[in-house]
């Protein structure tokens, strides 16, 4: 269950601006949204303390880092118990190549996004790691041919 927080237009402007560029100085951010330094800083700190702003990151170009293969893997577990789900979720946490994991409805239990250097790297990851994760029954992999749209920005 998600906790909803009341946001006014200044809060939304701050969040939209920071989604585009987390490196704004407080003065620049305040000027951009129409608030002076101190009120802008207070709002930013409140958004952070309430957990709306979870952190700040640098986005990297995967292709330039020789990580040009994205795989979407649908996973079914053999056992559909609370303990099996918990064990699987704990086991994927340290696997760096798994960049996203979603528990899903429908025919599959999980959808993983996996980023690797090559198809061969994925094959090795699949054989040595993924198929040995707790309670895995089957994995169906789909390779992305190219990225058509990518955004980390939420629609505010």
SULGIDA-V713346 format. One record per residue. N is the residue number from 0. PSI is psi in whole degrees, 0 to 359 (NA if undefined). D_CENTER is the distance of its C-alpha to the mean C-alpha in Angstrom with 2 decimals. Layout:
# SULGIDA-V713346
n-><N,N>
psi-><PSI,PSI>
d_center-><D_CENTER,D_CENTER>
This chain:
# SULGIDA-V713346
n-><0,1,2,3,4,5,6,7,8,9,10,11,12,13,14,15,16,17,18,19,20,21,22,23,24,25,26,27,28,29,30,31,32,33,34,35,36,37,38,39,40,41,42,43,44,45,46,47,48,49,50,51,52,53,54,55,56,57,58,59,60,61,62,63,64,65,66,67,68,69,70,71,72,73,74,75,76,77,78,79,80,81,82,83,84,85,86,87,88,89,90,91,92,93,94,95,96,97,98,99,100,101,102,103,104,105,106,107,108,109,110,111,112,113,114,115,116,117,118,119,120,121,122,123,124,125,126,127,128,129,130,131,132,133,134,135,136,137,138,139,140,141,142,143,144,145,146,147,148,149,150,151,152,153,154,155>
psi-><133,136,129,141,139,126,135,182,325,318,315,321,318,312,318,315,315,333,331,323,106,357,7,138,161,322,314,319,314,315,319,321,353,32,152,171,306,312,324,315,317,317,317,314,323,316,325,314,331,355,5,316,111,340,176,135,167,128,132,155,108,320,321,343,15,36,63,2,120,129,136,118,125,126,133,135,151,321,129,63,162,320,321,315,316,318,317,312,321,324,332,339,315,358,103,327,337,107,340,149,131,132,134,163,172,210,336,152,323,152,122,141,128,133,125,172,322,169,322,320,318,318,317,316,318,310,322,336,299,315,347,4,152,130,11,127,316,155,127,120,140,130,130,130,318,156,120,321,140,131,141,358,130,147,96,NA>
d_center-><18.31,16.75,18.96,19.77,20.95,23.63,22.78,25.55,25.56,25.49,22.32,20.70,22.14,20.74,17.16,17.63,19.21,16.69,13.83,16.25,17.41,16.61,19.83,22.33,25.21,26.11,29.22,27.47,24.89,27.85,29.89,27.22,26.82,30.46,30.54,32.30,30.67,31.20,30.07,26.92,26.24,26.95,24.56,21.76,22.59,22.73,19.27,18.02,20.28,19.31,15.64,14.67,13.73,11.61,11.97,12.58,11.30,12.91,11.50,13.38,15.18,14.54,17.95,19.81,18.62,19.93,16.63,17.46,17.00,13.98,14.70,13.64,15.38,16.70,17.90,20.88,22.16,25.93,26.09,24.48,25.20,23.28,24.01,22.76,19.38,19.12,20.34,17.94,14.84,16.41,17.30,13.97,12.56,14.65,14.15,12.62,12.57,10.16,6.75,5.39,8.12,9.64,13.18,15.13,18.57,21.24,22.45,19.43,17.96,14.46,12.44,10.81,9.40,11.51,12.47,16.10,19.25,21.35,22.26,24.42,21.67,19.77,23.13,23.65,20.26,21.04,24.58,24.17,20.99,19.27,22.60,23.56,20.72,22.40,23.69,22.27,24.70,23.39,20.64,20.76,19.08,18.65,18.45,17.12,20.18,18.68,15.85,17.42,14.86,11.60,10.46,8.03,11.00,11.67,15.24,17.44>
